Amino acid sequence: MIAYVGHQTNWMRSTSAWYNILNAVGSGILAYIAFHPFSVGFVILETVWAAVSLWALFRPRTKEAVTR
């Protein structure tokens, strides 16, 4: 939620490392919770959210993406 609020209030850019770290940690925690008890929709949502956040964090950066 911190990343979402930060982005919506222009306190944080969606391309920043902290935004993606906070998203990955938050969705990882929720994915873990979704497994106990198992809720397939929640597991898929949170696992994909964590994977996309990690991909965004570690994707190759272009010069254009860094200057935004």
Buried (B, 14 or more C-beta within 10 A) or exposed (E): EBBBEBBEEEEBEEEBEEBBBBBBBBBBEBBEEBEEEEEEEBBEBBBEBBBBBBEBBEEEEEEEEEEE
